[in-house]
Amino acid sequence: MIDRKAIEASLYFRHACKRFDPARKLPQEDLHFILEAGRLAPSSFGMEPWRFLVVRDDALKARLRPYCWDQPQITECSDLIIILGRIADPLDPDYYGRMFRRRGLDEARTSAYIQRYENYVSALHSVPGWVSRQCYIAADHMMLTAAQIGIDSCPIEGFEPRKVDKELGLDRKKERSVLLLPLGYRVQEPGPKLRRPFDEVVSFL
């Protein structure tokens, strides 16, 4: 395990990088390490309602950039991770049945978990909203892991999902882009990290 000072340093290192060095590319092993962190992220009921698209093709990045508020990170980054939320699967009994049964529990306990899950999902105000929240957990895992090995990132919500999804050829009834996560190396140092004081954020009861 790494020590607390190293963890704290990575938290201060991480920032929403606005300009990447387009000439510097991530080593394949580092990219795989970051993606593995996303794969291992926790999710509600263990449903893992996500998929990660890694855009490395410069031409595709250029086509996506106008739908992302023309932000330079889209084309300057080494790798652009598009986190997709799996909209259909949380309601597909074949999918969630398989996800629960892989735990190896007896049928009675498995059925009880499935019933609880079905009740929960049926009461949701928005399945896409719930799925998006899970995707953000995976994104956080990837950003913090990237920071620990000296790689920059920038979570991007500022884009037009329908146009991005059309360019990617996605079936929006099944999955939708939730968040864009460019990865690469900064070209300039960020300003100081601005956060509210600890005592203003944390209360003990």
C-alpha positions in Angstrom: 0.0 0.0 0.0 1.2 3.5 -0.8 1.6 5.9 2.1 -0.7 8.8 3.0 1.6 11.5 1.8 1.8 9.9 -1.7 -2.0 9.6 -1.8 -2.4 13.2 -0.7 0.2 14.3 -3.3 -1.9 12.6 -6.1 -5.0 14.3 -4.9 -3.3 17.7 -5.2 -1.7 16.7 -8.5 -5.1 15.8 -10.1 -6.9 18.8 -11.7 -9.2 19.3 -14.7 -6.4 19.6 -17.3 -7.5 22.1 -20.0 -4.5 21.7 -22.4 -2.7 18.5 -23.1 0.6 18.0 -24.9 -0.6 16.3 -28.2 2.9 14.9 -28.8 3.1 12.8 -25.7 1.2 9.5 -25.8 0.3 7.3 -22.9 2.2 4.0 -22.6 -0.2 1.1 -23.3 0.4 -0.4 -19.9 -0.5 2.8 -18.1 -3.7 3.2 -20.2 -4.7 -0.4 -19.3 -3.9 0.2 -15.6 -6.3 3.2 -15.6 -9.1 1.4 -17.4 -8.7 -1.6 -15.0 -9.3 0.9 -12.2 -12.6 1.8 -13.8 -13.5 -1.8 -14.3 -12.9 -2.5 -10.6 -15.0 0.4 -9.4 -18.0 -0.3 -7.2 -21.6 0.1 -8.5 -25.1 -0.1 -7.0 -26.1 -3.7 -6.6 -22.9 -4.7 -8.4 -24.6 -4.1 -11.8 -21.5 -2.4 -13.5 -23.8 -0.4 -15.9 -21.0 1.0 -18.0 -18.8 0.5 -20.9 -15.6 2.4 -21.8 -14.8 3.4 -25.4 -11.2 4.5 -25.9 -10.8 6.9 -28.8 -7.3 7.0 -30.2 -8.0 7.9 -33.8 -7.2 11.5 -34.4 -9.8 11.8 -37.2 -12.6 10.6 -34.9 -11.5 13.0 -32.2 -11.7 15.9 -34.7 -15.2 14.9 -35.7 -16.3 14.7 -32.0 -14.7 18.0 -31.0 -17.5 20.3 -32.5 -20.0 18.4 -30.4 -17.9 19.0 -27.3 -18.1 22.8 -27.2 -14.9 22.8 -29.3 -12.8 22.1 -26.2 -9.2 21.5 -27.2 -8.8 18.6 -24.7 -10.8 16.4 -27.1 -8.1 16.5 -29.9 -5.0 17.3 -27.8 -5.3 14.4 -25.4 -3.5 11.1 -25.8 -6.6 9.0 -25.3 -10.2 10.0 -25.0 -12.3 7.7 -22.8 -16.0 7.9 -23.4 -17.9 6.4 -20.5 -21.2 4.9 -21.7 -24.1 4.2 -19.4 -25.9 0.9 -20.2 -29.5 2.0 -20.1 -31.2 -1.2 -21.2 -29.4 -3.8 -19.2 -30.5 -2.7 -15.7 -34.1 -3.6 -16.8 -33.1 -6.9 -18.6 -33.8 -9.9 -16.3 -31.3 -12.0 -18.2 -28.6 -9.5 -17.5 -29.2 -8.8 -13.8 -30.1 -12.4 -13.1 -26.7 -13.4 -14.5 -25.0 -10.6 -12.5 -26.5 -11.9 -9.2 -26.0 -15.6 -9.9 -22.3 -15.2 -10.5 -22.0 -14.6 -6.8 -22.5 -18.3 -6.2 -25.3 -17.8 -3.5 -28.0 -20.4 -3.1 -31.2 -19.9 -5.1 -33.3 -18.6 -2.2 -30.8 -15.8 -1.4 -30.3 -15.0 -5.1 -34.1 -14.7 -5.6 -34.3 -12.4 -2.6 -31.6 -10.1 -3.9 -33.3 -10.1 -7.4 -36.6 -9.2 -5.9 -35.0 -6.3 -3.9 -33.3 -5.1 -7.0 -36.4 -5.2 -9.1 -38.3 -3.2 -6.5 -35.5 -0.7 -6.3 -35.2 -0.2 -10.0 -39.0 0.0 -10.6 -39.2 2.9 -8.0 -36.4 4.9 -9.6 -37.4 8.3 -10.9 -34.9 7.9 -13.7 -32.9 4.8 -14.8 -30.5 6.9 -16.9 -29.9 9.2 -14.0 -29.2 6.3 -11.7 -26.9 4.7 -14.3 -25.0 8.0 -14.8 -24.3 8.2 -11.1 -22.7 4.8 -11.2 -20.6 5.9 -14.2 -19.2 8.8 -12.2 -17.9 6.4 -9.6 -15.9 4.6 -12.3 -14.7 7.9 -13.7 -13.4 8.9 -10.3 -11.5 5.7 -9.9 -9.8 6.3 -13.2 -9.0 9.9 -12.5 -7.4 9.2 -9.2 -5.5 6.2 -10.5 -4.2 8.3 -13.4 -3.0 11.0 -10.9 -1.2 8.4 -8.8 1.0 7.5 -11.8 1.5 11.1 -13.1 -1.2 11.2 -15.8 -3.6 14.1 -16.2 -7.3 13.9 -16.9 -10.3 16.2 -17.3 -13.9 15.1 -16.7 -16.1 16.7 -19.4 -19.9 17.1 -19.1 -19.9 19.9 -21.6 -20.9 18.1 -24.8 -23.9 17.2 -26.8 -24.7 13.5 -26.0 -27.1 12.8 -28.8 -24.7 14.1 -31.5 -21.7 12.3 -29.9 -23.7 9.1 -29.7 -24.8 9.4 -33.4 -21.2 9.9 -34.5 -20.3 6.7 -32.5 -23.2 4.8 -34.0 -24.7 4.0 -30.6 -28.2 2.7 -30.0 -29.4 5.2 -27.4 -32.1 2.7 -26.2 -29.3 0.5 -25.0 -26.5 2.9 -24.0 -25.6 6.5 -24.0 -22.5 8.6 -23.5 -22.4 10.0 -19.9 -19.0 11.5 -19.5 -15.9 12.2 -21.6 -12.5 11.7 -19.9 -9.4 12.8 -21.9 -6.1 11.5 -20.6 -2.6 12.8 -21.3 0.1 15.1 -20.0 -0.3 18.7 -19.1 1.6 21.5 -20.9 1.5 23.9 -18.0 1.2 23.7 -14.2 -2.3 24.4 -12.8 -3.1 27.2 -10.3 -3.6 26.4 -6.6 -6.3 24.0 -5.7 -9.2 25.9 -4.3 -11.5 24.1 -1.9 -13.7 25.1 1.0 -12.1 24.6 4.5 -12.4 21.1 6.1 -14.6 22.4 9.0 -17.0 24.0 6.5 -17.5 20.8 4.6 -17.4 18.1 7.4 -19.7 17.8 10.4 -19.5 15.1 13.1 -22.7 14.0 14.8 
